[in-house]
């Protein structure tokens, strides 16, 4: 998965999202908690980020 690939068909894990954008998982968790990145919570600690959100984040200046 490369950053330029925007044709995702399934939700990304926090790890996949962090690898895609080259940031730490802890930063992704902070962005989710602050509302800067929208995610679906599964269980007590698992999140999934939609393909649409990935495209939206690519177009915004959310990440350093």
Secondary structure, DSSP 8 states (H G I E B T S, - for coil): --TT-----S-EEHHHHHHHHT--HHHHHHHHHHTSS--EEETTTEEEE-HHHHHHHHHSS---
